[in-house]
Amino acid sequence: MDFNYSPQEEAFRREVRGWLAENMRELPPWWGRPDVPGPDVDSDEYRHFSFWWHRKLYDAGFVGIAWPKEYGGRGATLIEQALFNEELARHRAPGPVNVIGIGWAGPTIIAAGTEEQKKRFLPKILSAEEIWAQAFSEPGAGSDLAGIQTRAVEDGDDFVVNGQKWPTGAAERADWAILLVRTDPDAPRHRGISYLLLDMHAPGVTVRPFRWMDGDSSNCEVFLDNVRIPKTMLVGKKNLGFYVAMGTLEFERSQLGATVGRENIINDLIRTMKRTERDGQPLSQDPVLRQELAQHWIETKVMKYMGLRMLTSQLKGEATGPKANLGFVMAGESIQRLQDFAIRIIGPYGQLARGSKHAVDNGRWLRSYLTSRGVPTIGGGPVEIKRNIIAMRVLGLPRSY
Ligand SMILES: Cc1cc2nc3c(=O)[nH]c(=O)nc-3n(C[C@H](O)[C@H](O)[C@H](O)COP(=O)(O)OP(=O)(O)OC[C@H]3O[C@@H](n4cnc5c(N)ncnc54)[C@H](O)[C@@H]3O)c2cc1C
């Protein structure tokens, strides 16, 4: 195994580093500084800031690095995309907006969309002129995605859609959504589902936002009431949308670059442990905490190499398949343990939220602790389901349900 990068990749890394060093000087003083008050992530000011930064990344050719040039991408390799993600995290720089568009909708359209869909949607995903949401889950169908009830009936050149989606992240500001609907209620469950592109501004779409328990991130209920979607918005074949969706989730499961973010957290905790005393000793001297911290570092390194293994599979054009679940389960549960560790070393003050004058780092640790309960082990499909997939498709055990 060769972990060295080619001269071309190293040159790209230098270009990214140079660009970040130059442009991060323009970031507002509150960026990355929990002690300096900044805007709420849901505020217009924060939104303005994120789009301004996105535009800079986009103009520099750092959005859609591995996407084809003809649709607005850079036409570079997945390794360069991974290098970019790594440098962004290492510099603690903000990322691009339109996470669902760039991470899931776009790659699905590239893989399974029509030429018209590619031309129509891909450039505006990258420029963030159009923001995307993912409307797969429903109140009665999350883990069991094949159980969706939202119904689409053909009427002339359109599908007419009725139903409810929940939770649908970023829907209140989305222009488009990737949508799963049931088009054949009589077919076997997995074979009667279609994958559509939904105009969120179409008549009959109602969005009702709510907040998760971390207080910061919002999510939405989406109601679809006789919404007309042109048949040209079908991705892949009618009734085979479940398999297109599995491809989308595969992109989700093979995301790279989170390990540097974990290293940042561990380094911040080391600083906190050195400056926090308990019983007259800095926490960095506590033998049990040192053991735990070392374990977190080991897990971070293991995940880095698992990520590289997935990247190797992708570069060879192999489906990352059920094996990607190994890394996802490990990363999801391990970030929860790390956040739990952070709250324990900070002590009761770690439970104070932003706004309290005694909150440590302006409530950063409480927020990230609460956020870690959602996306890492539930958001992209619960870890129990991923373990089921590993049991069946990696270990060859029989289906249990
Ligand atoms: C922060 C967050 C953001 C999200 N964003 C989006 C989004 O943008 N778009 C979208 O479409 N969805 C989104 N989701 C939904 C997410 O995909 C679902 O929550 C998830 O698939 C679980 O479905 P559920 O909530 O209905 O739980 P359920 O399916 O009801 O599961 C409840 C519990 O039972 C367990 N369970 C269920 N079936 C089995 C089984 N067969 N074997 C073992 N255990 C089982 C589950 O693991 C889970 O612990 C988001 C969720 C979260 C938490």
The ligand as a Tripos MOL2 file, in Angstrom:
@<TRIPOS>MOLECULE
LIG
   53    58     1     0     0
SMALL
NO_CHARGES

@<TRIPOS>ATOM
      1 C1        -30.7270   14.8040   12.3630 C.3       1 LIG1
      2 C2        -31.5170   14.0360   11.3400 C.ar      1 LIG1
      3 C3        -31.6170   14.5390   10.0560 C.ar      1 LIG1
      4 C4        -32.3520   13.8410    9.1010 C.ar      1 LIG1
      5 N1        -32.4840   14.3730    7.8630 N.ar      1 LIG1
      6 C5        -33.2030   13.7340    6.9260 C.ar      1 LIG1
      7 C6        -33.4000   14.3030    5.6160 C.ar      1 LIG1
      8 O1        -32.8920   15.3930    5.3230 O.2       1 LIG1
      9 N2        -34.1460   13.6220    4.7190 N.ar      1 LIG1
     10 C7        -34.7110   12.4080    4.9800 C.ar      1 LIG1
     11 O2        -35.3470   11.8340    4.1090 O.2       1 LIG1
     12 N3        -34.5770   11.8430    6.2250 N.ar      1 LIG1
     13 C8        -33.8430   12.4810    7.1900 C.ar      1 LIG1
     14 N4        -33.6980   11.9230    8.4530 N.ar      1 LIG1
     15 C9        -34.4560   10.7080    8.7670 C.3       1 LIG1
     16 C10       -33.6240    9.4800    9.0020 C.3       1 LIG1
     17 O3        -33.1950    8.9100    7.7910 O.3       1 LIG1
     18 C11       -34.5170    8.5180    9.8170 C.3       1 LIG1
     19 O4        -34.7170    9.1250   11.0880 O.3       1 LIG1
     20 C12       -33.9060    7.1800    9.9940 C.3       1 LIG1
     21 O5        -33.8760    6.4990    8.7820 O.3       1 LIG1
     22 C13       -34.6670    6.3560   11.0510 C.3       1 LIG1
     23 O6        -36.0240    6.3090   10.7820 O.3       1 LIG1
     24 P1        -37.1130    6.6420   11.9130 P.3       1 LIG1
     25 O7        -36.7270    7.9510   12.5400 O.co2     1 LIG1
     26 O8        -38.4490    6.5250   11.2860 O.co2     1 LIG1
     27 O9        -36.9100    5.5420   13.0320 O.3       1 LIG1
     28 P2        -37.5250    4.0690   13.0200 P.3       1 LIG1
     29 O10       -37.3930    3.4870   11.6610 O.co2     1 LIG1
     30 O11       -38.8950    4.1310   13.6130 O.co2     1 LIG1
     31 O12       -36.5460    3.3180   13.9940 O.3       1 LIG1
     32 C14       -36.6140    3.5110   15.4170 C.3       1 LIG1
     33 C15       -35.5520    2.6260   16.0560 C.3       1 LIG1
     34 O13       -35.8180    1.2430   15.7650 O.3       1 LIG1
     35 C16       -34.6510    0.6410   15.1840 C.3       1 LIG1
     36 N5        -35.0320   -0.3340   14.1490 N.ar      1 LIG1
     37 C17       -35.9420   -0.1430   13.1840 C.ar      1 LIG1
     38 N6        -35.9870   -1.2250   12.3850 N.ar      1 LIG1
     39 C18       -35.0690   -2.1150   12.8650 C.ar      1 LIG1
     40 C19       -34.6150   -3.4070   12.4460 C.ar      1 LIG1
     41 N7        -35.1310   -4.0070   11.3730 N.pl3     1 LIG1
     42 N8        -33.6460   -4.0160   13.1680 N.ar      1 LIG1
     43 C20       -33.0900   -3.3960   14.2540 C.ar      1 LIG1
     44 N9        -33.4840   -2.1750   14.7020 N.ar      1 LIG1
     45 C21       -34.4580   -1.5250   14.0130 C.ar      1 LIG1
     46 C22       -33.8910    1.7970   14.5490 C.3       1 LIG1
     47 O14       -32.5470    1.5120   14.4020 O.3       1 LIG1
     48 C23       -34.1340    2.9190   15.5310 C.3       1 LIG1
     49 O15       -33.2170    2.8620   16.5940 O.3       1 LIG1
     50 C24       -32.9790   12.6130    9.4390 C.ar      1 LIG1
     51 C25       -32.8710   12.1160   10.7540 C.ar      1 LIG1
     52 C26       -32.1470   12.8140   11.6910 C.ar      1 LIG1
     53 C27       -32.0760   12.2570   13.0850 C.3       1 LIG1
@<TRIPOS>BOND
     1     1     2 1
     2     2     3 ar
     3     2    52 ar
     4     3     4 ar
     5     4     5 ar
     6     4    50 ar
     7     5     6 ar
     8     6     7 ar
     9     6    13 1
    10     7     8 2
    11     7     9 ar
    12     9    10 ar
    13    10    11 2
    14    10    12 ar
    15    12    13 ar
    16    13    14 ar
    17    14    15 1
    18    14    50 ar
    19    15    16 1
    20    16    17 1
    21    16    18 1
    22    18    19 1
    23    18    20 1
    24    20    21 1
    25    20    22 1
    26    22    23 1
    27    23    24 1
    28    24    25 2
    29    24    26 1
    30    24    27 1
    31    27    28 1
    32    28    29 2
    33    28    30 1
    34    28    31 1
    35    31    32 1
    36    32    33 1
    37    33    34 1
    38    33    48 1
    39    34    35 1
    40    35    36 1
    41    35    46 1
    42    36    37 ar
    43    36    45 ar
    44    37    38 ar
    45    38    39 ar
    46    39    40 ar
    47    39    45 ar
    48    40    41 1
    49    40    42 ar
    50    42    43 ar
    51    43    44 ar
    52    44    45 ar
    53    46    47 1
    54    46    48 1
    55    48    49 1
    56    50    51 ar
    57    51    52 ar
    58    52    53 1
@<TRIPOS>SUBSTRUCTURE
     1 LIG1         1 GROUP 0 **** ****
